[in-house]
Amino acid sequence: MIPEISKDKVRKRIHERIRARMEGTSGRPRLNVYRSLNHIYVQVIDDARGVTIASASTAQGGTKGQKRTGGNVASAKEIGKLIAQRAQEKGIKKVVFDRGGYLYHGRIKALAEAAREAGLEF
């Protein structure tokens, strides 16, 4: 009998393989993406210092009393623009894109393209 492997275990294995070759520096930090069913989280990380420079997520509330959903492409685009804005406020223009083992499709692609349009280079 073959043991079942969950999608998350496969994703984590792929992410470990990607992270073995990728590292964010202070000159070009890593833009890391984590996607859950209901939210999307993104961080700009300097691996040399071990510091998160900027972050954004759909789990952080929007305007007062309004709940934001992160399980769709529109929210991913908003978060892409927001992280690009926050990174540029900290003086970061170029990043290395870490897709977190997810396929470059759907919400991940929308976030990346929105961040590029807002001024980040990767």
N, C-alpha and C positions, 0 to 999 in steps of 0.2 A: 504494500500500500504506500502510495506517495504522500508525504506530508504536504499540507497546503501552506503556501506562503502568502501572507497578506500583501496587499498593494503597498501599504505603508512600509513594510520591511524591505520590499524591493526598492522603493523610493529612497529610503535611508541608505541602502547599500550603494545606490547610484550617487547619492549626495556625498557619501564618504569618498568615493572614487574621484568625483569632481573636486572636492576640497583638498585632496592630496596634491593636486596640481595648481590650485588657485590660492592666491593670498592677496589680501588688501594691504596696501602700504599707506603711509601718511600722504604721499603725493597722489595716489590713486586707490582710494579705499574700495571695499567690496560692498556692493548693493545686494543684500540678502533678502530673499522672498520666502515667506511661509504662507501656505494656503490651507485654510480649514474649510469645512462645509459652509459655515456662516460668515466667516471673516477672512480678510487678507492682511498680513502684517509685513512690513518692509523696514529694513534697517540699513544705514550706511555705517560700516564697521572698519576701523583701523586695526588690522590684526597684529601689526608690529607692536602697538601699545596695548592692545586688548581693550579698546574703548569703542563704545557706540557713539558715533558723532551726531547722527540724526535718526529719527524713527517716525513712522506714521502707521496707522492701522484704521480699519473700519470699526474696530471695537471701541476706539476712543469716540466719545459722543460727538455728534455734530453740533447743531445749534441746540439751545436749551429746550428740553422736553421732546426732542425729536430723535427717534431711534434710527440708526443708519444700518442698512443691510450690506454685507460685503460679499454675498454669494452671487454677484452678477458682474458683468463686464463693465457696466457704467460706474460702479463703485471702484473697480480696479483702476479705471482711467482717472478718477478723482484722486485716488491715493498716489498714483504715478505722478500727477502734477504737483501734489502736495509735497512728496518726498523730494522732488527736484527743486522746488522752491526752498524748502528747509535746508537742503544741502548747499544751495547757492548762497544762502544767507551766512553759512559757515565758511564760504570761500572755496567750495568744492565744485569743480566743473567736470572732471573726468572720474569715472568709476569703472570697476570690473563687475560685470553682471553675474550674480550667482543665482541661478534659477531654482536652487534647492532640490534638484532631482526631479522636478516636474517637467513635463513636456512644454516646449515653447509654443503654446497654443491657448486660446481662450483668454482667461483672466490674466495669466502670466504675460502673454503677448500684449494684451491691452495695456497693462501696467508699464511694460518696458517701452512701448511706443509713445505713451503719454509722457513718460519721463524724458524721452529723447526730444519730443516736441517742445517740452518746457525748458530745454537747455542743457540737460545732462548728456555727456558723451560717453558711449561705451560700445 
